[in-house]
Amino acid sequence: MDVQLTASHWVYLGGILVILATMALRKNIVVPAVIATFLTALTFSGSIVTGLSSIFNASLVAAKELFNIFLIIAMVTAMLGALRQIGADRMMVAPFRRVMRAGTSSFLVLAAVTYVISLFFWPTPAVPLVGAVLIPVAIRAGLSPLSAGMVIAICGQGMALSSDYIIKVAPGISAAAAGVDPDAVADKAMVLSLIVGGTALVITYLMQKRTWRIPSPDLLVEWESTARRGGDTDGDEPSGGAGGGGRHAAAPSPEPAGGPTGGGTSAAAATAVLTRTTDPIVDSSEDEKEKERRGTAKAFAMLVPLAYLAFIVYLMLGKFTEVVPPLQGGDAAAIVGGIAALILFAAAASTDRGSFLETTSDHLVDGLVFAFKAMGCVLPIAGFFFIGNPEFATTILGMPVEAPGPAILFDLVTAVQAHLPQNAFVTSFAILLIGVVAGLDGSGFSGLPLTGALSGALGPAVDVDPATLAAIGQMGNIWAGGGVIIAWSSLVAVAGFARVPVLDLARKCFLPVMAGLVLSTVFAVLVF
């Protein structure tokens, strides 16, 4: 089918190329995306008013499509804030320290705990939790600091975030741009993420095993002293890289807060000693309060995993049996948010009965602030790629509802199809490469609208399910930009806790991850 390309098509194509070039230069792409949206709308309509309004409309349309994602992030973050306030977050991972007695067991425990926590709560809270509590134990058990950092990055920022199977932020963005069912993208992304992660972990194990040592308490002392001599100034320096985020600034120095046992009680203990010598009645009262607090923390440390374990069981029963009705659309994410909200209320009420209503509100506000900090830049970027989709272009361009919207991106793809090899492998690896390039900005999610939109346009032409291509593009986006092979991403937080140079960590992760991405793409084309 012949497609007549207009000036707006060429402007839109130029916008895509500029965005890709900006990503390759490791710069933020919000400004190029907004300018490209304005110029595309201006060229299409010939009206400066439409061009200006499209800047707002594009972000508004993206916000409507993605606000459920913002809300689930906010609720889960708020819940974790309440759990952190009572100390339940550390107690959830403390039992795993008992089985970390050698390099191999520490490797496996770090992988499993990081993956599970990141799958349910995202890597941002998982890295500080696992880093502060389990990395020192792993070092003592003989695991090298670089190995610990690689495992956490691969399982958290990589394997868990690239599928995002529970919260479904990434599949939602990919599916919205591709015009397919989010569950279809999520299911395929889960399989592909396990292939990439499994391959990367096996290669990492084989490469790093020779660096592990015999368990000894001296290893922990050596690790801490080496980090101090190595220029870990004030414990803040590793977080200074681009994309690291100020919220990780204190990451490299968790020990002063209480050491690897997660105590943070040295000041409290000193106070208790002073009180015991002067007022035994006050001391007894403080002991009772501390016991009550620890009991509450233990209860929630058990409640949260059990609640989400029950949800997983229900999810699996609905998917593979007829015992319960299967969840539809965004039901899974909604249930995760509902569970998080109830746990948030209960945790706040258990520790702050007098003003828990205000405390709960504060946690929710913190969650929303974090959600918009983490995802806010995605809105104008998604808005630009949505303008190439006829389903959204009508609203963005202010056209009548009944009018057909311009299919700018699909027209471009159709126009170049005759000049491209009609081959599923070539197309799949092209989407993967675009995803990796798009992830070079270090955010992980900003390229998902691009790979999703291209998947929706290219899939039918090469007889590949667009959901499969979207999942492949999602792998490239997040394994690169999510914080595994890009040093200017949130990988700086992992490097900070492991106390290793972030460039060394990124370089060591590159080969295992790229091998996994290639293998997973071949699998997707042959099996899906």
PALOVO-894783 format. One record per residue (C-alpha): residue in one letter; x, y, z. Coordinates in Angstrom, 3 decimals, always signed. Each point is the difference from the previous one (the first is absolute). Layout:
 code     east    north       up
    A        X        Y        Z
...
! end
This chain:
 code     east    north       up
    M   +0.000   +0.000   +0.000
    D   +1.420   +3.367   -1.073
    V   +0.130   +2.657   +2.704
    Q   +0.320   +3.669   -0.791
    L   +2.454   +1.537   +2.447
    T   -0.558   +3.610   +0.964
    A   +2.146   +2.590   +1.739
    S   -1.395   -1.055   +3.378
    H   +1.267   -3.550   -0.594
    W   +3.520   +1.254   -0.655
    V   -0.085   +2.294   +3.031
    Y   -1.161   -2.889   +2.176
    L   +2.755   -2.243   -1.382
    G   +2.532   +2.734   +0.677
    G   -1.268   +0.213   +3.572
    I   +0.567   -3.737   +0.496
    L   +3.544   +0.229   -1.368
    V   +0.819   +2.995   +2.194
    I   -1.345   -1.813   +3.062
    L   +2.103   -3.085   -0.769
    A   +3.090   +2.158   -0.513
    T   -0.660   +1.837   +3.260
    M   -0.307   -3.329   +1.816
    A   +3.286   -1.163   -1.509
    L   +1.649   +3.142   +1.384
    R   -1.363   -0.868   +3.461
    K   -2.125   +3.153   +0.179
    N   -3.549   +0.439   +1.215
    I   -2.535   -0.279   -2.839
    V   -2.959   +1.915   +1.469
    V   +0.798   +3.260   -1.811
    P   +0.550   -1.649   -3.427
    A   -3.241   -1.969   +0.466
    V   -2.011   +3.130   +0.825
    I   +1.491   +1.987   -2.896
    A   -0.622   -2.901   -2.386
    T   -3.616   -0.196   +1.173
    F   -0.477   +3.720   -0.618
    L   +1.589   -0.065   -3.462
    T   -1.916   -3.116   -1.085
    A   -3.335   +1.490   +1.050
    L   +0.868   +3.364   -1.527
    T   +1.001   -1.575   -3.305
    F   -3.053   -2.254   -0.133
    S   -2.571   +2.670   +0.863
    G   +1.688   +3.153   -1.244
    S   -1.188   +1.714   +3.188
    I   +2.254   +1.420   +2.682
    V   -2.882   -0.331   +2.465
    T   -0.299   -3.747   -0.670
    G   +3.761   -0.354   +0.270
    L   +0.116   +1.670   +3.392
    S   -3.036   -1.822   +1.370
    S   +1.397   -3.334   -1.168
    I   +2.872   +0.363   +2.486
    F   -2.504   -0.030   +2.843
    N   -2.423   -2.459   -1.598
    A   +2.708   -2.562   -0.716
    S   +1.113   -0.124   +3.632
    L   -3.626   -0.001   +1.159
    V   -0.867   -2.972   -2.218
    A   +3.094   -1.839   +1.235
    A   -0.928   +0.803   +3.612
    K   -3.510   -1.401   -0.502
    E   +1.404   -3.191   -1.464
    L   +2.725   -0.430   +2.613
    F   -1.443   +1.449   +3.208
    N   -0.913   -3.444   +1.315
    I   +3.723   -0.727   -0.135
    F   +0.831   +3.111   +2.010
    L   -2.609   -0.934   +2.593
    I   +1.231   -3.543   +0.557
    I   +3.580   +1.254   +0.409
    A   -1.201   +2.562   +2.533
    M   -1.947   -2.549   +2.065
    V   +2.807   -2.548   +0.138
    T   +2.549   +2.703   +0.880
    A   -2.290   +1.337   +2.735
    M   -0.394   -3.490   +1.448
    L   +3.764   -0.499   +0.064
    G   +0.412   +3.328   +1.763
    A   -2.358   -1.144   +2.766
    L   +1.792   -3.362   +0.284
    R   +3.365   +1.740   +0.159
    Q   -1.244   +2.213   +2.815
    I   -0.646   -3.021   +2.231
    G   +3.046   -1.987   -1.157
    A   -1.983   -2.765   -1.683
    D   +1.834   +0.393   -3.318
    R   +3.285   -1.242   +1.470
    M   -1.664   -2.840   +1.866
    M   -1.435   -1.336   -3.259
    V   +3.483   -0.849   -1.295
    A   +1.788   -0.727   +3.292
    P   -0.762   -3.784   +0.026
    F   +1.948   -0.473   -3.237
    R   +3.250   +0.946   +1.740
    R   -0.012   -3.344   +1.779
    V   +0.518   -1.987   -3.203
    M   +2.694   +2.245   -1.499
    R   +3.009   -1.995   +1.176
    A   +2.092   -0.280   -3.192
    G   +0.472   +1.670   -3.356
    T   -2.468   -2.156   -1.944
    S   -2.762   +0.173   +2.595
    S   +0.474   +3.768   +0.310
    F   -0.160   +0.338   -3.800
    L   -3.284   -1.918   -0.161
    V   -1.585   +1.732   +3.006
    L   +0.921   +3.469   -1.270
    A   -1.459   -0.885   -3.402
    A   -3.253   -1.412   +1.363
    V   -0.653   +2.697   +2.612
    T   +0.859   +2.871   -2.346
    Y   -2.209   -1.417   -2.749
    V   -3.046   -0.598   +2.182
    I   +0.153   +3.364   +1.785
    S   +0.653   +1.881   -3.253
    L   -2.831   -1.831   -1.760
    F   -2.517   +1.174   +2.573
    F   +1.438   +3.346   +1.106
    W   +2.375   +1.062   -2.830
    P   +3.800   +0.111   +0.333
    T   +0.142   +3.507   +1.509
    P   -1.008   -1.155   +3.513
    A   +1.466   -3.469   -0.521
    V   +3.575   +1.180   -0.545
    P   +0.333   +1.940   +3.287
    L   -1.694   -2.824   +1.898
    V   +2.059   -2.856   -1.426
    G   +3.150   +2.110   -0.160
    A   -0.087   +1.081   +3.631
    V   -1.039   -3.347   +1.464
    L   +1.286   -2.800   -2.228
    I   +3.073   +1.260   -1.887
    P   +2.190   +0.177   +3.159
    V   -1.088   -3.552   +0.880
    A   +0.834   -1.177   -3.525
    I   +3.433   +1.631   +0.174
    R   +0.686   -1.758   +3.295
    A   -1.060   -3.286   -1.617
    G   +2.659   +0.379   -2.708
    L   -1.895   +1.637   -2.874
    S   +1.988   +2.734   -1.724
    P   -1.456   +3.532   +0.061
    L   -0.125   +0.100   -3.814
    S   -1.912   -3.285   -0.091
    A   -2.519   +1.325   +2.522
    G   -0.554   +3.135   -2.069
    M   -0.436   -1.996   -3.205
    V   -2.561   -2.332   +1.560
    I   -2.090   +2.846   +1.420
    A   +0.108   +1.955   -3.271
    I   -0.899   -3.004   -2.156
    C   -2.823   -1.244   +2.204
    G   -1.425   +3.360   +1.065
    Q   +0.518   +2.684   -2.640
    G   +0.099   -2.666   -2.705
    M   -2.043   -3.148   +0.436
    A   -2.734   +1.341   +2.294
    L   -0.387   +3.470   -1.513
    S   +0.117   -1.138   -3.641
    S   -3.053   -2.189   +0.498
    D   -1.668   +2.142   +2.673
    Y   -2.524   -2.808   +0.172
    I   -1.768   +0.978   +3.210
    I   -0.267   +3.792   -0.125
    K   -0.057   -0.041   -3.856
    V   +1.265   +3.514   -0.619
    A   +2.317   -0.935   -2.886
    P   -2.441   -2.382   -1.752
    G   -2.709   +2.633   +0.316
    I   +2.102   +2.635   -1.770
    S   +1.157   -2.429   -2.706
    A   -3.494   -1.342   -0.598
    A   -1.610   +3.440   -0.130
    A   +2.422   +1.101   -2.718
    A   -0.292   -3.280   -1.923
    G   -3.789   -0.197   +0.272
    V   -0.019   -3.490   +1.511
    D   -1.118   -1.644   +3.242
    P   +2.334   +0.835   +2.938
    D   -0.328   -3.540   +1.353
    A   +1.295   -1.424   -3.294
    V   +3.087   +2.211   +0.199
    A   +0.452   -0.769   +3.711
    D   -0.165   -3.785   -0.492
    K   +2.573   +0.023   -2.785
    A   +2.218   +2.502   +1.762
    M   +0.036   -2.245   +3.073
    V   +1.285   -2.964   -2.000
    L   +2.582   +2.094   -1.840
    S   +1.196   +1.664   +3.211
    L   +0.588   -3.392   +1.588
    I   +2.016   -1.114   -3.036
    V   +2.138   +3.159   +0.027
    G   +0.417   -0.069   +3.772
    G   +0.675   -3.734   +0.189
    T   +2.629   +0.225   -2.743
    A   +1.640   +3.026   +1.608
    L   +0.064   -1.641   +3.443
    V   +1.566   -3.220   -1.303
    I   +2.713   +1.919   -1.869
    T   +0.584   +2.219   +3.042
    Y   +0.311   -3.051   +2.266
    L   +2.552   -1.637   -2.285
    M   +1.987   +3.222   -0.478
    Q   +0.006   +1.100   +3.630
    K   +0.269   -3.267   +1.955
    R   +3.786   +0.075   -0.114
    T   -0.036   +3.329   +1.863
    W   -1.857   -1.385   +3.028
    R   +1.867   -0.696   +3.200
    I   -0.258   -2.126   +3.121
    P   -2.603   +1.447   +2.425
    S   +1.544   +2.145   +2.711
    P   -0.942   +3.027   +2.124
    D   +3.248   +1.577   -1.185
    L   -1.465   +0.331   -3.491
    L   -2.635   +2.427   +1.272
    V   +2.626   +2.083   +1.803
    E   +2.184   -0.005   -3.110
    W   -2.969   +1.021   -2.194
    E   -0.889   +2.924   +2.243
    S   +3.571   +1.205   +0.407
    T   +0.723   -0.315   -3.735
    A   -3.089   +2.048   -0.790
    R   +1.149   +2.735   +2.392
    R   +3.499   +0.084   -1.486
    G   -1.333   -0.185   -3.535
    G   -1.468   +3.489   +0.099
    D   -3.577   -0.736   +1.079
    T   -0.105   +3.571   +1.262
    D   -2.737   +0.658   +2.482
    G   -1.843   -2.995   -1.383
    D   -1.661   +2.242   -2.609
    E   +2.304   -0.015   -3.003
    P   -1.313   -3.065   -1.860
    S   -3.405   +1.600   -0.273
    G   +1.258   +3.086   -1.732
    G   -0.162   -1.413   -3.537
    A   -2.574   +1.048   -2.491
    G   -3.248   -1.751   +0.473
    G   +0.850   -1.216   +3.457
    G   -2.552   +2.071   +1.798
    G   +0.428   +1.874   +3.232
    R   -2.053   -2.502   +1.920
    H   +2.907   -2.471   -0.152
    A   +2.588   +2.403   +1.360
    A   +0.384   -1.754   +3.338
    A   -0.046   -3.471   -1.531
    P   +3.683   -0.895   +0.244
    S   +0.176   +0.440   +3.747
    P   -2.766   -2.056   +1.581
    E   +2.165   -1.356   +2.802
    P   +0.101   +3.043   +2.304
    A   -3.746   -0.404   +0.392
    G   +0.416   -3.284   +1.738
    G   +2.298   -2.319   -1.927
    P   -0.868   -3.059   -2.044
    T   -2.510   -1.233   +2.529
    G   -2.221   +2.944   -0.800
    G   -0.073   +1.241   +3.532
    G   +0.448   +3.712   +0.022
    T   -0.337   -0.174   +3.782
    S   +3.351   +1.150   +1.341
    A   -1.326   +3.390   +1.068
    A   -3.137   -1.593   +1.425
    A   +2.101   -2.511   +1.920
    A   +2.127   +2.756   +1.516
    T   -3.128   +1.844   +1.049
    A   -1.372   -3.153   +1.571
    V   +3.192   -0.483   +2.030
    L   -0.171   +3.545   +1.332
    T   -3.644   -0.406   +0.853
    R   +0.609   -3.281   +1.756
    T   +2.471   +1.656   +2.384
    T   -2.343   +2.829   +0.873
    D   -3.604   -1.084   -0.326
    P   -0.807   -3.733   -0.186
    I   -3.731   +0.738   -0.358
    V   +0.540   +2.016   -3.177
    D   +2.380   -2.678   -1.236
    S   -2.649   -2.685   +0.487
    S   -2.537   +2.095   -1.866
    E   +2.405   +0.519   -2.890
    D   +0.708   -3.743   -0.142
    E   -3.717   -0.739   -0.223
    K   -0.430   +2.500   -2.828
    E   +2.968   -1.466   -1.838
    K   -1.391   -3.513   +0.364
    E   -3.369   +1.153   -1.278
    R   +1.615   +1.733   -2.955
    R   +2.040   -3.053   -0.922
    G   -3.053   -2.205   +0.323
    T   -1.930   +2.245   -2.360
    A   +2.889   +0.040   -2.467
    K   +0.197   -3.811   +0.068
    A   -3.725   -0.283   -0.610
    F   +0.164   +2.210   -3.077
    A   +3.201   -1.664   -1.208
    M   -2.037   -3.218   -0.142
    L   -3.261   +1.558   -1.198
    V   +1.356   +1.717   -3.111
    P   +1.658   -3.078   -1.602
    L   -2.999   -2.172   +0.891
    A   -2.449   +2.498   -1.498
    Y   +1.863   +0.182   -3.280
    L   +0.653   -3.751   -0.022
    A   -3.752   -0.534   +0.239
    F   -0.457   +2.423   -2.878
    I   +2.531   -1.920   -2.132
    V   -1.828   -3.259   +0.720
    Y   -3.284   +1.602   -1.040
    L   +1.642   +1.426   -3.130
    M   +1.378   -3.387   -1.012
    L   -3.249   -1.814   +0.712
    G   -1.883   +2.440   -2.179
    K   +2.519   -0.283   -2.833
    F   +0.484   -3.767   -0.095
    T   -3.171   -1.464   +1.539
    E   -3.728   +0.632   +0.193
    V   -0.122   +0.034   +3.801
    V   -0.262   +3.787   +0.092
    P   -0.846   +2.472   -2.772
    P   +3.092   +1.383   -1.784
    L   +0.947   +3.610   +0.577
    Q   -0.674   +2.304   -2.922
    G   +1.859   +3.053   -1.289
    G   +1.425   +2.070   +2.821
    D   -1.623   -2.026   +2.781
    A   +3.319   -1.410   +1.194
    A   +1.601   +3.411   +0.431
    A   -3.166   +1.278   +1.676
    I   +0.090   -2.836   +2.532
    V   +3.677   +0.675   +0.742
    G   -0.941   +3.620   +0.665
    G   -2.952   -0.966   +2.164
    I   +2.111   -2.339   +2.127
    A   +2.665   +2.691   +0.327
    A   -2.581   +2.580   +1.120
    L   -1.467   -2.257   +2.706
    I   +3.450   -0.937   +1.319
    L   +0.944   +3.679   -0.007
    F   -3.047   +0.884   +2.129
    A   +0.599   -2.874   +2.406
    A   +3.730   +0.731   +0.394
    A   -0.605   +3.709   +0.605
    A   -2.766   -0.699   +2.504
    S   +2.100   -2.533   +1.912
    T   +2.776   +2.484   +0.764
    D   -1.721   +3.375   +0.020
    R   -3.525   -0.542   +1.275
    G   -0.596   +3.605   +0.959
    S   +0.831   +1.575   -3.348
    F   +0.155   -2.914   -2.411
    L   -2.402   +1.746   -2.383
    E   +2.541   +2.767   -0.520
    T   +2.899   -2.466   -0.132
    T   -1.745   -2.055   -2.660
    S   -0.603   +3.110   -2.059
    D   +3.671   +0.965   +0.279
    H   +1.078   -3.428   -1.247
    L   -2.403   +0.244   -2.950
    V   +1.304   +3.435   -0.920
    D   +3.571   -1.309   +0.164
    G   -1.039   -2.879   -2.254
    L   -1.577   +2.318   -2.559
    V   +3.035   +2.279   +0.033
    F   +2.261   -2.986   -0.603
    A   -2.270   -1.301   -2.787
    F   +0.127   +3.277   -1.874
    K   +3.742   +0.332   +0.528
    A   +0.549   -3.510   -1.323
    M   -2.509   +0.103   -2.860
    G   -0.829   +3.656   -0.672
    C   +2.412   +0.403   -2.910
    V   -1.701   -2.893   -1.791
    L   -3.176   +2.056   -0.605
    P   +1.259   +2.500   -2.620
    I   +2.074   -2.744   -1.637
    A   -2.971   -2.347   -0.225
    G   -2.103   +2.917   -1.231
    F   +2.292   +0.451   -3.016
    F   -0.231   -3.648   -0.993
    F   -3.751   -0.040   +0.642
    I   -0.439   +2.749   -2.608
    G   +1.141   -2.547   -2.579
    N   -2.813   -2.350   +1.009
    P   -3.419   +0.769   -1.562
    E   -1.755   -1.125   +3.185
    F   +1.522   +2.890   +1.952
    A   +0.880   +2.506   -2.728
    T   -3.610   +1.208   -0.329
    T   -0.069   +1.267   +3.588
    I   +3.542   +1.377   -0.044
    L   -0.624   +1.983   -3.185
    G   -3.380   +1.276   +1.177
    M   -1.874   -1.664   -2.853
    P   -3.712   -0.950   +0.151
    V   -0.550   -3.307   +1.779
    E   -1.604   -1.633   -3.052
    A   +2.861   +1.048   -2.280
    P   +2.644   -2.649   -0.791
    G   +3.339   +0.885   +1.542
    P   +3.198   +0.035   -2.082
    A   +2.000   -3.234   +0.187
    I   +3.354   +1.739   -0.358
    L   +2.233   -2.732   +1.432
    F   -1.825   -2.812   -1.755
    D   +0.179   +1.881   -3.300
    L   +3.763   +0.339   +0.384
    V   +0.391   -3.690   +0.723
    T   -2.195   -0.921   -2.946
    A   +2.027   +2.255   -2.304
    V   +3.323   -1.652   +0.863
    Q   -1.235   -3.586   +0.135
    A   +0.808   -0.590   -3.653
    H   +3.616   +0.958   +0.676
    L   +0.457   -2.181   +3.087
    P   +0.546   -3.764   +0.174
    Q   -3.298   -1.613   +0.928
    N   +1.669   -2.168   +2.591
    A   -1.100   -0.624   +3.576
    F   +3.579   -0.337   +1.283
    V   +1.169   +3.264   -1.579
    T   -3.019   +1.892   +1.337
    S   +0.264   -1.509   +3.487
    F   +3.689   +0.816   +0.364
    A   -0.633   +3.482   -1.399
    I   -2.622   +0.581   +2.723
    L   +2.438   -1.363   +2.599
    L   +2.753   +2.320   -1.212
    I   -2.328   +3.000   +0.020
    G   -1.017   -0.935   +3.543
    V   +3.628   -0.162   +1.144
    V   +0.765   +3.351   -1.630
    A   -3.139   +1.503   +1.518
    G   +1.163   -1.192   +3.412
    L   +3.252   +1.918   -0.290
    D   -1.567   +2.980   +1.759
    G   +0.077   -2.066   +3.191
    S   -3.684   +0.261   +0.900
    G   -1.106   -3.426   -1.231
    F   -3.589   +0.883   -0.860
    S   +0.274   +3.046   -2.256
    G   +0.584   -2.096   -3.139
    L   -2.973   -2.313   +0.541
    P   -2.465   +2.176   -1.956
    L   +2.381   -0.097   -2.985
    T   +0.594   -3.764   -0.037
    G   -3.675   -0.627   +0.754
    A   -1.181   +2.197   -2.869
    L   +2.488   -1.539   -2.433
    S   -1.059   -3.484   +1.101
    G   -3.637   +0.757   -0.693
    A   +0.899   +1.301   -3.467
    L   +2.598   -2.601   -1.036
    G   -1.507   -3.150   +1.517
    P   -2.729   -0.683   -2.562
    A   +2.396   +0.711   -2.893
    V   +2.396   -2.807   +0.998
    D   -2.679   -2.299   +1.435
    V   +1.206   +0.357   +3.594
    D   -2.351   +0.672   +2.879
    P   +0.431   +3.701   +0.938
    A   -0.110   -1.050   +3.667
    T   +3.100   -2.133   -0.611
    L   +1.871   +2.875   -1.630
    A   -1.100   +2.349   +2.787
    A   +1.357   -2.447   +2.589
    I   +3.312   -0.236   -1.898
    G   +0.271   +3.786   -0.135
    Q   -0.844   +0.151   +3.697
    M   +2.911   -2.332   +0.740
    G   +2.423   +2.256   -1.857
    N   -1.346   +3.160   +1.630
    I   +0.108   -1.140   +3.598
    W   +3.030   -2.268   +0.047
    A   +1.972   +2.943   -1.420
    G   -1.553   +3.039   +1.649
    G   -1.520   -1.603   +3.079
    G   +3.362   -0.239   +1.680
    V   +2.057   -3.016   -1.107
    I   +2.367   +0.894   -2.848
    I   -0.250   +3.808   +0.058
    A   +2.245   +1.609   +2.627
    W   -1.907   +3.305   +0.087
    S   -3.236   -1.692   +1.099
    S   -1.213   -1.211   +3.395
    L   +2.874   -2.495   -0.167
    V   +1.933   +2.587   +2.016
    A   -2.134   -0.914   +3.013
    V   +0.908   -3.690   -0.329
    A   +3.668   +0.894   -0.404
    G   -0.247   +2.258   +3.040
    F   -1.282   -2.756   +2.271
    A   +2.440   -2.572   -1.386
    R   +2.769   +2.636   +0.231
    V   +1.406   -0.692   -3.449
    P   +0.664   +2.412   -2.919
    V   -3.207   +0.396   -1.993
    L   +1.847   -0.131   -3.339
    D   +1.558   -3.342   +0.945
    L   -3.414   -1.325   +0.983
    A   -1.592   +1.097   -3.277
    R   +2.856   -1.437   -2.040
    K   -0.170   -3.386   +1.747
    C   -3.769   -0.202   -0.478
    F   +0.140   +0.817   -3.720
    L   +1.015   -3.392   -1.421
    P   -2.376   -2.165   +2.114
    V   -2.958   +2.307   -0.699
    M   +0.588   +0.346   -3.746
    A   +0.353   -3.769   -0.325
    G   -3.326   -0.393   +1.792
    L   -1.704   +2.624   -2.198
    V   +1.133   -1.711   -3.197
    L   -1.106   -3.423   +1.246
    S   -3.387   +1.301   +1.159
    T   -0.660   +1.723   -3.350
    V   +0.758   -3.190   -1.936
    F   -2.295   -1.898   +2.367
    A   -2.797   +2.555   -0.465
    V   +0.105   -0.249   -3.797
    L   +0.146   -3.796   -0.063
    V   -2.505   -0.754   +2.781
    F   -2.414   +2.932   +0.290
! end
